[in-house]
Every structure is written in C-alpha cells, then in structure tokens.
Amino acid sequence: QVQLVESGGGLVQAGGSLRLSCAASATGFTINTMNWYRQAPGKQRELVASITSGGSTNYVDSVKGRFTISRDNAKNTVYLQMDSLKPEDTAVYYCNAWASRVGIRREYWGQGTQVTVSS
C-alpha cells in the first residue's frame, strides 16, 4: 500500500512563498511519477507540476517560472516550492503518485492541503 501525507499549506499574501511537502510511505511498491494537482472552488482539478523518478519535470503554463517541483527519492518525498504567489493560486493542493510493483500500477492521492493567497 501507499499513503501520501501532505504538509505546508497556509495563508500568504500575494507575492509571498510557500513550500508544500508530500511524503509517500510505500510498502511493496516503487514510487514512479509524482504530481501536484490543485482544485479551486467551482473549478476542475488541474495538474500543476509533475516530476518523474529520473527528475524530469513539467509545469502548467500558469505557474512556469514561479513554482518548482523537486523530489528526494531516498525519502519518497516530493516538494512544491511556490514563489510569487497570486490570488488565483488559491486552491486545495493535492499530492498524487503513481506506484508500481510486478504486474501492478496504481494511482494514489493525498488528502489535500489548503493554500490561500490574499491580495
């Protein structure tokens, strides 16, 4: 099984920074790609940033140059450094991970952490 535990959300003024963390506990599984999604009120959940186990990254256009995703494979932990935050970044942020073992590949979600950016 895999469990994802997020931390680091909160309230910040526009222009400020926050760092989200997501620690994966994986028994019998290998953690592959890890992602951060977000969902604002009344909007669909969107993929914000991805990082493969090899360190390749992708970002949604709206956060490029402001957010940085990174991971520590030894700790099965993914981070999202969010700088120059804007009110439109306000959302619940979810950690997501794909994990695999022989013959099985599954997707897991964290519980979500609220990020609120005030203007």
C-alpha positions in Angstrom: 0.0 0.0 0.0 1.0 3.6 -0.5 0.0 6.6 1.7 0.7 10.2 0.9 0.9 12.8 3.6 1.0 16.5 2.6 2.1 19.5 4.7 3.0 23.1 4.2 -0.2 24.8 3.1 -1.5 28.0 4.7 -2.4 31.7 4.2 0.1 34.0 2.5 -0.1 37.5 0.9 0.3 37.9 -2.8 3.9 37.9 -3.8 4.8 35.6 -0.9 6.1 32.0 -0.9 5.1 28.6 0.4 6.6 25.2 0.2 4.5 22.1 0.1 5.8 18.7 1.0 4.3 15.2 0.4 5.8 12.1 1.9 5.0 8.8 0.5 5.1 5.6 2.6 5.2 2.7 0.2 5.1 -0.9 1.3 6.0 -3.3 -1.6 5.6 -0.6 -4.2 8.0 1.6 -6.1 7.1 5.3 -6.4 7.2 6.5 -10.0 5.9 9.8 -11.2 4.8 12.2 -8.5 2.5 15.2 -9.2 0.9 18.2 -7.6 -2.7 19.0 -8.6 -4.9 21.8 -7.4 -8.6 22.5 -7.3 -10.1 25.9 -6.8 -13.7 26.4 -5.7 -16.0 25.8 -8.7 -13.2 24.7 -10.9 -11.9 21.3 -12.2 -8.9 19.8 -10.6 -5.8 20.7 -12.7 -2.3 19.2 -12.9 0.1 21.8 -11.7 3.5 20.1 -11.9 5.0 16.6 -12.4 8.3 15.0 -11.7 9.5 11.6 -12.8 11.7 9.3 -10.8 14.5 10.4 -13.0 13.9 14.1 -12.2 12.2 15.3 -15.5 9.7 18.0 -14.7 6.6 19.6 -16.3 4.5 22.6 -15.3 1.2 24.1 -16.3 1.9 27.4 -18.1 0.3 29.5 -15.4 3.0 28.5 -12.8 6.1 28.3 -15.0 8.9 30.4 -13.6 7.2 30.7 -10.2 6.8 27.1 -9.0 9.5 24.5 -8.7 8.8 20.8 -8.2 11.5 18.6 -6.7 11.9 15.2 -5.0 14.0 13.2 -2.7 13.8 9.6 -3.9 15.5 8.3 -0.8 12.8 9.7 1.3 10.0 9.2 -1.3 9.1 12.9 -0.8 8.1 15.5 -3.3 8.1 19.2 -2.8 6.5 22.2 -4.5 8.2 25.5 -3.9 5.7 28.2 -4.7 7.1 31.7 -5.2 5.5 35.0 -6.3 2.1 33.6 -5.3 -1.0 35.2 -6.8 -4.6 35.2 -5.5 -5.5 32.9 -8.4 -3.2 30.3 -6.9 -5.7 29.8 -4.1 -6.9 26.2 -4.1 -6.6 22.9 -2.4 -3.4 21.3 -3.5 -3.3 17.5 -3.8 -0.3 15.3 -4.0 -0.6 12.4 -6.5 1.7 9.5 -7.1 1.9 6.5 -9.4 3.3 3.4 -7.8 4.1 0.0 -9.2 5.2 -3.5 -8.5 5.4 -6.5 -10.7 2.2 -6.6 -12.8 0.5 -3.7 -10.9 0.5 0.0 -11.4 -1.8 2.2 -9.2 -2.5 5.8 -8.6 -2.7 7.3 -5.1 -3.8 10.7 -3.7 -3.1 12.7 -0.6 -5.8 14.3 1.5 -5.1 17.8 0.2 -3.8 21.0 1.8 -5.3 24.4 1.5 -3.3 27.3 0.0 -4.9 30.7 0.3 -3.3 33.8 -1.3 -4.7 37.1 -0.2 -4.5 40.2 -2.3 
